[in-house]
């Protein structure tokens, strides 16, 4: 089963994706790269947008430095980016 994780590659890129597999290789699905912004926050962009890589890819585990869980806000931003269903913010009608 895949989980949403942040993956740091040996080349320095930090990706957020649905991660599964191991120990010899990992499968990454819905892959986005984390990009620092001037406002001291993080932006997300499709990883290798010019290819099919954002949909999914497999990498050898020796290219992965570490895998960690994202904070809730980043996880929500990621889910909104790749969600097929858009849920509106809860509004109160007065």
Secondary structure, DSSP 4 states (H G I P E B T S, - for coil): --EEEEEEETTS-EEEEEEEE-SSEEEEEEEEEEEE-TTSSEEEEETTTTSSGGGEEEEEGGGEEEEEPPPHHHHHHHHHHH-SS--PPP----
